[in-house]
Amino acid sequence: MNSDRLFFKTSVNDELYYLNDTIFVKFNVKRNGISTSKLNGGFSSNFKSVFNHHLSQEHIDYLENHDVCDYLNQHCCGLNIDSNHSTGLITLAEMKNVGIVTENYRNIDVVAITTAGVRTNAVRAGDPCAFYEEDGKFGTINTIILTNVNLGYETLLEAFMTATEAKTVALSDLKIPSQYSNGYATGTGTDGLCIFSNLESDNTITNAGKHSKFGELIGKCVIESIIKAVRKQVWISPKSQSNALVRLNRYNLDINEFYDSLDCDKDEFIRDLQKDMKKQDNVAIASSVLNLIDEIDCGLIEKEDALILATKIIKDCHSCAIKKLFMYWLKYFTKKEE
C-alpha cells in the first residue's frame, strides 16, 4: 500500500485509507458500535471513524512511560480527526499485511478488516498469566467489522461474541500453538475488536448468533480475514502447518538432547527428517498421536490406554527418522508428566 491512499470502499461508501502506518476508516453513514479500545471504548452511538495503527519501536518505547489513551488522542490529532468521535486499535502487525473479507446475503453486507501476529503472543484462555493487573495499567489480532444493517446494543454484543468465537475457530483451523502452554491458542494476549452498525438503515437485525444468517456472515468474514492476515504477517498457512515437526512445536521438547541421544549419523538423520516431515502420512501420524495426548490432558482418555495406542501408531510409521523422534518424544513427555 502507498501512503495516503484510498484502497477500499464498503457498500455504504465508508472509505478505507492507509495513513501514516494506520488503516483509517471514515464513516459515511451514522454508526453505533462497540470497541475494546482505550479511546472511547465500550458502546457509543456517535462514531465517525475508526483506525488500526502499527506501533514502531519508537512508539513502543514512548508507551513504556505514557498512557495509551493519551497516545491514541495524539494520534487522532496527527490524522486530523476528532478524537471524541473516533476509536482505534494498536498493534505490532504491519498494515500492509491486512486481510479484508466481505460477505453478503440479499440485503446484508459484512466486512471484516484484520491484522494479525501470532508467533510470540498467542495464548489459550486459562493459560498461566503474563502479568497481574491491580491499578488499571495497561500485538495482536485486531479486527474491525462493518455492516450495512442496524443493530441495537444487545445485538452488537451478540455479534461481538460470535466474532470472538470465530477468531478461535480460525486459530484452531491453523493449529496455532499457545506460547504459554501445550494447548492450541484461542487468541493473543492483546487482541482488539470493534464492530459498527448502520443507524441510517431501515433493516434492523435482532439476532447475531450462530443460528442466524447474519451471525454466519460475521463468522465467515472473521475466520477468512484472520487466516489471510496471519499468512501475510507471519507466513503461517494450512500448507505450512502440514508438517510433523511444526505440529510438535507446541510441546517443550529439548531437541538438542534428542540429537545427542542418536546412535546414527546426525547429518543423514536430519536430511531424512527434513524430507519426511511434510509427507502426509507422517503429518497424520503426528496429528493422531498429539490428539491422544490432548485427550489425556482433557481427562477424556485414561493415560495408560492413550500411550499404548500412541505407541502402536508410531510403530506403524514408515519413516525411521519420524519414528525415532516421536518415540523419544513420547518417553520424554511421559517422564515429564510423572
Summary of the structure (lengths in Angstrom):
residues: 338
radius of gyration: 23.1
end to end distance: 52.9
largest distance: 73.1
contacts: 1093
relative contact order: 0.11
helix: 42%
strand: 24%
